Amino acid sequence: MKGRSPTADEKRHMQKVAALGCIVCLIFEGEFTPASIHHIDGKTKPGAHKKVLPLCFRHHQEGSCCDEWVSRHPHKAQFESRYATEQELLEKVHELLGLAA
């Protein structure tokens, strides 16, 4: 993993975020799908490990851009056009976790 290693607090945060399941599946399909962490601002900037989204493989790294779904990598523009901006999704994650904006 390139970037700064997360602190214990950041690891706990990322575990809570991942436990929500894929934020796109939750919002747009109404279902829980296991998720991994997507860093929206890289892994080296201050606070980077707190700016994370939970995304399933299909919505994170699967690579598709089709009628059924759009994968964030490598289709950021299409992903944000179809679902929401990463910042909007981050705000929804923080709302679900009860975190201040």
N, CA, C and O atoms as a GROMACS GRO file, in nm:
protein
  404
    1MET      N    1   0.085  -0.117   0.000
    1MET     CA    2   0.000   0.000   0.000
    1MET      C    3   0.089   0.123   0.000
    1MET      O    4   0.168   0.143   0.092
    2LYS      N    5   0.076   0.205  -0.102
    2LYS     CA    6   0.152   0.329  -0.106
    2LYS      C    7   0.087   0.429  -0.012
    2LYS      O    8  -0.035   0.429   0.005
    3GLY      N    9   0.168   0.513   0.048
    3GLY     CA   10   0.115   0.616   0.135
    3GLY      C   11   0.150   0.593   0.280
    3GLY      O   12   0.220   0.497   0.315
    4ARG      N   13   0.100   0.682   0.364
    4ARG     CA   14   0.126   0.677   0.506
    4ARG      C   15   0.039   0.568   0.570
    4ARG      O   16  -0.078   0.553   0.535
    5SER      N   17   0.097   0.494   0.662
    5SER     CA   18   0.020   0.392   0.734
    5SER      C   19  -0.081   0.461   0.826
    5SER      O   20  -0.049   0.562   0.889
    6PRO      N   21  -0.203   0.407   0.834
    6PRO     CA   22  -0.303   0.468   0.922
    6PRO      C   23  -0.270   0.449   1.070
    6PRO      O   24  -0.212   0.348   1.109
    7THR      N   25  -0.309   0.547   1.150
    7THR     CA   26  -0.295   0.536   1.295
    7THR      C   27  -0.401   0.439   1.347
    7THR      O   28  -0.489   0.396   1.271
    8ALA      N   29  -0.394   0.404   1.474
    8ALA     CA   30  -0.494   0.315   1.534
    8ALA      C   31  -0.634   0.376   1.524
    8ALA      O   32  -0.730   0.306   1.495
    9ASP      N   33  -0.644   0.507   1.548
    9ASP     CA   34  -0.773   0.575   1.538
    9ASP      C   35  -0.826   0.571   1.394
    9ASP      O   36  -0.945   0.548   1.373
   10GLU      N   37  -0.739   0.593   1.298
   10GLU     CA   38  -0.780   0.588   1.157
   10GLU      C   39  -0.822   0.447   1.117
   10GLU      O   40  -0.916   0.431   1.039
   11LYS      N   41  -0.752   0.346   1.168
   11LYS     CA   42  -0.791   0.207   1.139
   11LYS      C   43  -0.930   0.178   1.193
   11LYS      O   44  -1.011   0.114   1.126
   12ARG      N   45  -0.958   0.224   1.316
   12ARG     CA   46  -1.092   0.204   1.374
   12ARG      C   47  -1.199   0.273   1.289
   12ARG      O   48  -1.306   0.218   1.265
   13HIS      N   49  -1.167   0.393   1.245
   13HIS     CA   50  -1.262   0.467   1.160
   13HIS      C   51  -1.289   0.390   1.031
   13HIS      O   52  -1.404   0.373   0.991
   14MET      N   53  -1.183   0.343   0.966
   14MET     CA   54  -1.200   0.271   0.840
   14MET      C   55  -1.277   0.141   0.860
   14MET      O   56  -1.353   0.100   0.772
   15GLN      N   57  -1.259   0.075   0.974
   15GLN     CA   58  -1.336  -0.046   1.003
   15GLN      C   59  -1.485  -0.015   1.017
   15GLN      O   60  -1.569  -0.091   0.969
   16LYS      N   61  -1.517   0.097   1.083
   16LYS     CA   62  -1.657   0.139   1.097
   16LYS      C   63  -1.717   0.172   0.961
   16LYS      O   64  -1.832   0.136   0.933
   17VAL      N   65  -1.640   0.240   0.879
   17VAL     CA   66  -1.688   0.276   0.746
   17VAL      C   67  -1.714   0.150   0.664
   17VAL      O   68  -1.820   0.137   0.603
   18ALA      N   69  -1.619   0.058   0.662
   18ALA     CA   70  -1.635  -0.065   0.584
   18ALA      C   71  -1.754  -0.147   0.633
   18ALA      O   72  -1.820  -0.214   0.554
   19ALA      N   73  -1.781  -0.143   0.763
   19ALA     CA   74  -1.892  -0.220   0.820
   19ALA      C   75  -2.028  -0.172   0.770
   19ALA      O   76  -2.126  -0.246   0.778
   20LEU      N   77  -2.035  -0.050   0.718
   20LEU     CA   78  -2.161  -0.001   0.661
   20LEU      C   79  -2.201  -0.077   0.536
   20LEU      O   80  -2.318  -0.082   0.500
   21GLY      N   81  -2.102  -0.137   0.469
   21GLY     CA   82  -2.126  -0.198   0.339
   21GLY      C   83  -2.116  -0.091   0.231
   21GLY      O   84  -2.100   0.027   0.263
   22CYS      N   85  -2.126  -0.130   0.108
   22CYS     CA   86  -2.111  -0.039  -0.004
   22CYS      C   87  -2.214   0.073   0.003
   22CYS      O   88  -2.335   0.047   0.008
   23ILE      N   89  -2.167   0.196   0.005
   23ILE     CA   90  -2.255   0.311   0.017
   23ILE      C   91  -2.343   0.326  -0.107
   23ILE      O   92  -2.458   0.370  -0.096
   24VAL      N   93  -2.293   0.290  -0.223
   24VAL     CA   94  -2.373   0.299  -0.346
   24VAL      C   95  -2.484   0.194  -0.345
   24VAL      O   96  -2.599   0.225  -0.375
   25CYS      N   97  -2.450   0.070  -0.310
   25CYS     CA   98  -2.552  -0.035  -0.303
   25CYS      C   99  -2.658   0.000  -0.199
   25CYS      O  100  -2.778  -0.022  -0.221
   26LEU      N  101  -2.615   0.055  -0.087
   26LEU     CA  102  -2.708   0.091   0.020
   26LEU      C  103  -2.805   0.199  -0.025
   26LEU      O  104  -2.926   0.185  -0.007
   27ILE      N  105  -2.753   0.306  -0.085
   27ILE     CA  106  -2.837   0.419  -0.125
   27ILE      C  107  -2.922   0.388  -0.247
   27ILE      O  108  -3.041   0.418  -0.250
   28PHE      N  109  -2.861   0.329  -0.349
   28PHE     CA  110  -2.928   0.317  -0.477
   28PHE      C  111  -2.996   0.182  -0.501
   28PHE      O  112  -3.081   0.171  -0.589
   29GLU      N  113  -2.959   0.080  -0.423
   29GLU     CA  114  -3.019  -0.051  -0.441
   29GLU      C  115  -3.088  -0.100  -0.314
   29GLU      O  116  -3.158  -0.201  -0.314
   30GLY      N  117  -3.068  -0.026  -0.204
   30GLY     CA  118  -3.132  -0.063  -0.078
   30GLY      C  119  -3.086  -0.195  -0.020
   30GLY      O  120  -3.162  -0.264   0.047
   31GLU      N  121  -2.961  -0.230  -0.047
   31GLU     CA  122  -2.911  -0.358   0.004
   31GLU      C  123  -2.770  -0.346   0.059
   31GLU      O  124  -2.695  -0.255   0.022
   32PHE      N  125  -2.735  -0.437   0.148
   32PHE     CA  126  -2.601  -0.444   0.205
   32PHE      C  127  -2.513  -0.528   0.115
   32PHE      O  128  -2.550  -0.639   0.077
   33THR      N  129  -2.397  -0.476   0.081
   33THR     CA  130  -2.296  -0.550   0.007
   33THR      C  131  -2.163  -0.526   0.076
   33THR      O  132  -2.127  -0.411   0.101
   34PRO      N  133  -2.088  -0.632   0.108
   34PRO     CA  134  -1.958  -0.613   0.173
   34PRO      C  135  -1.871  -0.515   0.094
   34PRO      O  136  -1.873  -0.512  -0.029
   35ALA      N  137  -1.795  -0.435   0.168
   35ALA     CA  138  -1.719  -0.327   0.105
   35ALA      C  139  -1.574  -0.324   0.150
   35ALA      O  140  -1.538  -0.371   0.258
   36SER      N  141  -1.492  -0.266   0.063
   36SER     CA  142  -1.355  -0.232   0.099
   36SER      C  143  -1.346  -0.080   0.100
   36SER      O  144  -1.442  -0.011   0.063
   37ILE      N  145  -1.235  -0.029   0.141
   37ILE     CA  146  -1.218   0.115   0.158
   37ILE      C  147  -1.162   0.180   0.031
   37ILE      O  148  -1.067   0.130  -0.030
   38HIS      N  149  -1.224   0.290  -0.007
   38HIS     CA  150  -1.176   0.373  -0.118
   38HIS      C  151  -1.136   0.508  -0.059
   38HIS      O  152  -1.220   0.578  -0.001
   39HIS      N  153  -1.010   0.545  -0.074
   39HIS     CA  154  -0.960   0.676  -0.029
   39HIS      C  155  -0.994   0.779  -0.136
   39HIS      O  156  -0.951   0.765  -0.251
   40ILE      N  157  -1.069   0.882  -0.101
   40ILE     CA  158  -1.108   0.980  -0.203
   40ILE      C  159  -1.001   1.086  -0.226
   40ILE      O  160  -1.009   1.161  -0.323
   41ASP      N  161  -0.903   1.094  -0.139
   41ASP     CA  162  -0.801   1.198  -0.150
   41ASP      C  163  -0.661   1.140  -0.137
   41ASP      O  164  -0.573   1.202  -0.078
   42GLY      N  165  -0.640   1.022  -0.193
   42GLY     CA  166  -0.509   0.958  -0.182
   42GLY      C  167  -0.484   0.905  -0.042
   42GLY      O  168  -0.574   0.902   0.042
   43LYS      N  169  -0.362   0.862  -0.017
   43LYS     CA  170  -0.328   0.802   0.112
   43LYS      C  171  -0.214   0.874   0.184
   43LYS      O  172  -0.165   0.826   0.286
   44THR      N  173  -0.172   0.988   0.132
   44THR     CA  174  -0.057   1.055   0.192
   44THR      C  175  -0.092   1.189   0.257
   44THR      O  176  -0.018   1.234   0.344
   45LYS      N  177  -0.200   1.253   0.217
   45LYS     CA  178  -0.236   1.384   0.271
   45LYS      C  179  -0.286   1.372   0.414
   45LYS      O  180  -0.337   1.267   0.454
   46PRO      N  181  -0.270   1.478   0.492
   46PRO     CA  182  -0.326   1.476   0.628
   46PRO      C  183  -0.477   1.449   0.624
   46PRO      O  184  -0.549   1.510   0.544
   47GLY      N  185  -0.522   1.360   0.707
   47GLY     CA  186  -0.665   1.327   0.713
   47GLY      C  187  -0.712   1.233   0.604
   47GLY      O  188  -0.831   1.202   0.597
   48ALA      N  189  -0.622   1.186   0.519
   48ALA     CA  190  -0.662   1.102   0.406
   48ALA      C  191  -0.733   0.974   0.449
   48ALA      O  192  -0.824   0.928   0.380
   49HIS      N  193  -0.693   0.916   0.562
   49HIS     CA  194  -0.754   0.791   0.606
   49HIS      C  195  -0.890   0.812   0.671
   49HIS      O  196  -0.956   0.715   0.709
   50LYS      N  197  -0.932   0.936   0.685
   50LYS     CA  198  -1.067   0.967   0.735
   50LYS      C  199  -1.160   1.002   0.619
   50LYS      O  200  -1.282   1.005   0.636
   51LYS      N  201  -1.104   1.029   0.503
   51LYS     CA  202  -1.183   1.062   0.384
   51LYS      C  203  -1.193   0.937   0.298
   51LYS      O  204  -1.131   0.927   0.192
   52VAL      N  205  -1.273   0.844   0.347
   52VAL     CA  206  -1.284   0.714   0.281
   52VAL      C  207  -1.431   0.676   0.260
   52VAL      O  208  -1.518   0.715   0.338
   53LEU      N  209  -1.453   0.601   0.154
   53LEU     CA  210  -1.586   0.550   0.122
   53LEU      C  211  -1.585   0.399   0.125
   53LEU      O  212  -1.485   0.337   0.088
   54PRO      N  213  -1.694   0.338   0.168
   54PRO     CA  214  -1.706   0.194   0.157
   54PRO      C  215  -1.767   0.158   0.021
   54PRO      O  216  -1.880   0.196  -0.008
   55LEU      N  217  -1.693   0.086  -0.060
   55LEU     CA  218  -1.741   0.046  -0.191
   55LEU      C  219  -1.718  -0.103  -0.213
   55LEU      O  220  -1.614  -0.157  -0.177
   56CYS      N  221  -1.817  -0.169  -0.272
   56CYS     CA  222  -1.802  -0.311  -0.308
   56CYS      C  223  -1.708  -0.321  -0.428
   56CYS      O  224  -1.675  -0.220  -0.491
   57PHE      N  225  -1.666  -0.441  -0.459
   57PHE     CA  226  -1.574  -0.460  -0.571
   57PHE      C  227  -1.633  -0.405  -0.701
   57PHE      O  228  -1.563  -0.340  -0.778
   58ARG      N  229  -1.760  -0.431  -0.724
   58ARG     CA  230  -1.826  -0.387  -0.848
   58ARG      C  231  -1.822  -0.234  -0.862
   58ARG      O  232  -1.793  -0.183  -0.970
   59HIS      N  233  -1.851  -0.162  -0.754
   59HIS     CA  234  -1.853  -0.016  -0.760
   59HIS      C  235  -1.716   0.047  -0.736
   59HIS      O  236  -1.700   0.168  -0.756
   60HIS      N  237  -1.619  -0.031  -0.693
   60HIS     CA  238  -1.486   0.023  -0.662
   60HIS      C  239  -1.386  -0.002  -0.775
   60HIS      O  240  -1.340   0.091  -0.840
   61GLN      N  241  -1.352  -0.128  -0.797
   61GLN     CA  242  -1.238  -0.160  -0.884
   61GLN      C  243  -1.268  -0.258  -0.996
   61GLN      O  244  -1.176  -0.302  -1.065
   62GLU      N  245  -1.393  -0.293  -1.015
   62GLU     CA  246  -1.426  -0.394  -1.116
   62GLU      C  247  -1.393  -0.347  -1.257
   62GLU      O  248  -1.358  -0.427  -1.343
   63GLY      N  249  -1.404  -0.216  -1.280
   63GLY     CA  250  -1.361  -0.160  -1.407
   63GLY      C  251  -1.470  -0.141  -1.511
   63GLY      O  252  -1.442  -0.097  -1.622
   64SER      N  253  -1.594  -0.173  -1.476
   64SER     CA  254  -1.702  -0.162  -1.574
   64SER      C  255  -1.769  -0.026  -1.573
   64SER      O  256  -1.773   0.045  -1.473
   65CYS      N  257  -1.822   0.007  -1.688
   65CYS     CA  258  -1.907   0.124  -1.704
   65CYS      C  259  -2.015   0.077  -1.800
   65CYS      O  260  -1.996   0.078  -1.922
   66CYS      N  261  -2.129   0.036  -1.745
   66CYS     CA  262  -2.233  -0.024  -1.828
   66CYS      C  263  -2.370   0.026  -1.783
   66CYS      O  264  -2.380   0.112  -1.695
   67ASP      N  265  -2.474  -0.027  -1.842
   67ASP     CA  266  -2.610   0.014  -1.806
   67ASP      C  267  -2.644  -0.024  -1.662
   67ASP      O  268  -2.722   0.046  -1.598
   68GLU      N  269  -2.586  -0.132  -1.611
   68GLU     CA  270  -2.622  -0.181  -1.478
   68GLU      C  271  -2.548  -0.109  -1.366
   68GLU      O  272  -2.609  -0.080  -1.263
   69TRP      N  273  -2.419  -0.078  -1.383
   69TRP     CA  274  -2.342  -0.011  -1.278
   69TRP      C  275  -2.219   0.054  -1.338
   69TRP      O  276  -2.181   0.027  -1.452
   70VAL      N  277  -2.157   0.140  -1.259
   70VAL     CA  278  -2.032   0.206  -1.297
   70VAL      C  279  -1.933   0.186  -1.184
   70VAL      O  280  -1.964   0.209  -1.067
   71SER      N  281  -1.814   0.143  -1.220
   71SER     CA  282  -1.706   0.125  -1.125
   71SER      C  283  -1.629   0.256  -1.110
   71SER      O  284  -1.601   0.324  -1.208
   72ARG      N  285  -1.594   0.291  -0.987
   72ARG     CA  286  -1.520   0.415  -0.960
   72ARG      C  287  -1.388   0.419  -1.033
   72ARG      O  288  -1.350   0.522  -1.090
   73HIS      N  289  -1.317   0.307  -1.033
   73HIS     CA  290  -1.190   0.298  -1.107
   73HIS      C  291  -1.215   0.220  -1.234
   73HIS      O  292  -1.261   0.106  -1.225
   74PRO      N  293  -1.190   0.271  -1.348
   74PRO     CA  294  -1.126   0.398  -1.380
   74PRO      C  295  -1.225   0.505  -1.430
   74PRO      O  296  -1.186   0.595  -1.503
   75HIS      N  297  -1.351   0.495  -1.391
   75HIS     CA  298  -1.456   0.579  -1.449
   75HIS      C  299  -1.511   0.683  -1.352
   75HIS      O  300  -1.632   0.688  -1.329
   76LYS      N  301  -1.425   0.766  -1.294
   76LYS     CA  302  -1.468   0.861  -1.192
   76LYS      C  303  -1.580   0.953  -1.240
   76LYS      O  304  -1.680   0.970  -1.170
   77ALA      N  305  -1.566   1.012  -1.357
   77ALA     CA  306  -1.667   1.107  -1.406
   77ALA      C  307  -1.803   1.039  -1.423
   77ALA      O  308  -1.905   1.094  -1.381
   78GLN      N  309  -1.805   0.922  -1.483
   78GLN     CA  310  -1.930   0.850  -1.502
   78GLN      C  311  -1.988   0.804  -1.369
   78GLN      O  312  -2.109   0.808  -1.349
   79PHE      N  313  -1.901   0.761  -1.278
   79PHE     CA  314  -1.943   0.718  -1.144
   79PHE      C  315  -2.014   0.832  -1.073
   79PHE      O  316  -2.124   0.815  -1.020
   80GLU      N  317  -1.952   0.950  -1.072
   80GLU     CA  318  -2.010   1.065  -1.004
   80GLU      C  319  -2.136   1.115  -1.075
   80GLU      O  320  -2.228   1.164  -1.010
   81SER      N  321  -2.140   1.104  -1.206
   81SER     CA  322  -2.258   1.146  -1.280
   81SER      C  323  -2.378   1.056  -1.249
   81SER      O  324  -2.491   1.103  -1.238
   82ARG      N  325  -2.352   0.928  -1.236
   82ARG     CA  326  -2.462   0.834  -1.212
   82ARG      C  327  -2.508   0.834  -1.066
   82ARG      O  328  -2.628   0.830  -1.040
   83TYR      N  329  -2.414   0.839  -0.971
   83TYR     CA  330  -2.449   0.820  -0.830
   83TYR      C  331  -2.448   0.952  -0.753
   83TYR      O  332  -2.553   1.003  -0.714
   84ALA      N  333  -2.333   1.006  -0.731
   84ALA     CA  334  -2.314   1.131  -0.656
   84ALA      C  335  -2.165   1.159  -0.656
   84ALA      O  336  -2.085   1.071  -0.688
   85THR      N  337  -2.127   1.280  -0.618
   85THR     CA  338  -1.984   1.308  -0.607
   85THR      C  339  -1.928   1.230  -0.488
   85THR      O  340  -2.003   1.190  -0.398
   86GLU      N  341  -1.799   1.210  -0.488
   86GLU     CA  342  -1.738   1.142  -0.375
   86GLU      C  343  -1.760   1.220  -0.246
   86GLU      O  344  -1.781   1.161  -0.140
   87GLN      N  345  -1.757   1.353  -0.254
   87GLN     CA  346  -1.782   1.436  -0.136
   87GLN      C  347  -1.924   1.416  -0.084
   87GLN      O  348  -1.945   1.407   0.037
   88GLU      N  349  -2.021   1.410  -0.173
   88GLU     CA  350  -2.160   1.386  -0.131
   88GLU      C  351  -2.175   1.249  -0.066
   88GLU      O  352  -2.245   1.235   0.034
   89LEU      N  353  -2.109   1.150  -0.122
   89LEU     CA  354  -2.114   1.015  -0.063
   89LEU      C  355  -2.043   1.014   0.073
   89LEU      O  356  -2.089   0.948   0.166
   90LEU      N  357  -1.933   1.088   0.084
   90LEU     CA  358  -1.861   1.098   0.211
   90LEU      C  359  -1.951   1.160   0.318
   90LEU      O  360  -1.954   1.115   0.432
   91GLU      N  361  -2.024   1.264   0.281
   91GLU     CA  362  -2.116   1.327   0.375
   91GLU      C  363  -2.224   1.230   0.420
   91GLU      O  364  -2.263   1.231   0.537
   92LYS      N  365  -2.272   1.146   0.331
   92LYS     CA  366  -2.373   1.045   0.366
   92LYS      C  367  -2.312   0.941   0.462
   92LYS      O  368  -2.378   0.898   0.557
   93VAL      N  369  -2.189   0.901   0.437
   93VAL     CA  370  -2.120   0.807   0.526
   93VAL      C  371  -2.109   0.868   0.665
   93VAL      O  372  -2.138   0.801   0.764
   94HIS      N  373  -2.066   0.993   0.673
   94HIS     CA  374  -2.052   1.060   0.802
   94HIS      C  375  -2.188   1.072   0.872
   94HIS      O  376  -2.197   1.057   0.994
   95GLU      N  377  -2.292   1.099   0.796
   95GLU     CA  378  -2.427   1.106   0.854
   95GLU      C  379  -2.467   0.970   0.914
   95GLU      O  380  -2.520   0.964   1.025
   96LEU      N  381  -2.441   0.863   0.839
   96LEU     CA  382  -2.477   0.729   0.888
   96LEU      C  383  -2.397   0.690   1.012
   96LEU      O  384  -2.446   0.615   1.097
   97LEU      N  385  -2.274   0.741   1.023
   97LEU     CA  386  -2.190   0.711   1.139
   97LEU      C  387  -2.214   0.809   1.253
   97LEU      O  388  -2.157   0.792   1.361
   98GLY      N  389  -2.297   0.910   1.230
   98GLY     CA  390  -2.325   1.008   1.336
   98GLY      C  391  -2.209   1.102   1.359
   98GLY      O  392  -2.190   1.150   1.472
   99LEU      N  393  -2.132   1.131   1.257
   99LEU     CA  394  -2.017   1.221   1.269
   99LEU      C  395  -2.056   1.361   1.226
   99LEU      O  396  -2.138   1.378   1.136
  100ALA      N  397  -1.997   1.460   1.289
  100ALA     CA  398  -2.022   1.599   1.252
  100ALA      C  399  -1.964   1.626   1.113
  100ALA      O  400  -1.863   1.568   1.074
  101ALA      N  401  -2.028   1.714   1.041
  101ALA     CA  402  -1.983   1.747   0.905
  101ALA      C  403  -1.855   1.827   0.906
  101ALA      O  404  -1.805   1.863   0.799
   0.00000   0.00000   0.00000
